[in-house]
């Protein structure tokens, strides 16, 4: 734009000089002074317009920076919002109830602190017994209680399905309504904790099954071992036969 105005000024100066000719030097000089003043004023206006344009560009850049800062602040605020309702299932209480279920009656439970000594006391292995009926009753009671408590533990977990379904529904709702990164991370953390609790309850069921099977196998083996020990003990009390051995209620041979 400045070049355009300079071109116009030069044209005006040339035109004025040609119009004045040789005899009108005073008039031409006066006109040229007027042209110089007008040219200076035009140049000043051009510089003013350029300065205003520069300031407008700077203001526009500052507005863009402020808009970016506002967007970043809003995004930061959204990403740092916490989940209003966090779900944490009381897994510790549930596991304690399961351990209490498998320790009922005469059950030989995996949760017993002195399980090794109880096992050796209940299933002593190959040994004769003076009261077979009492021993058999003890083995049967221990085995049946172990089986019953394992079923109780499985039943307790099946009754907890409704509560778990409700928790899954809440987690799905929280996952859909999460508005920032922190909320999404918190929902993922709650899902991970829920999965870990499910794995622990699955381990409890596996241990209850091991308890049931182990007691049944131990009782069966103990009965076989005791029967064999009693039989061997009976035969060991009978003296070895000889020519002079006489048996009551038995007579034989020739007279």
Secondary structure, 3 states (H helix, E strand, C coil): CHHHHHHHHHHHHHHHHHHHCCCCHHHHHHHHHHHHHHHHHHHHHHHHHHHHHHHHHHHHHHHHHHHHHHHHHHHHHHHCCCCCCCCCCCHHHHHHHHHHHCCCCCCCCCCCCCHHHHHHHHCCCCCCCCCHHHHHHHHHHHHHHHHHHHHHHHHHHHHCHHHHHHHHHHHHHHHHHCCCHHHHHHHHHHHHHHHHHHHHHHHHHHHHHHHHHHHHHHHHHHHHHHHHHHHHHHHHHCCCCCCCCCCCCCCCCCC
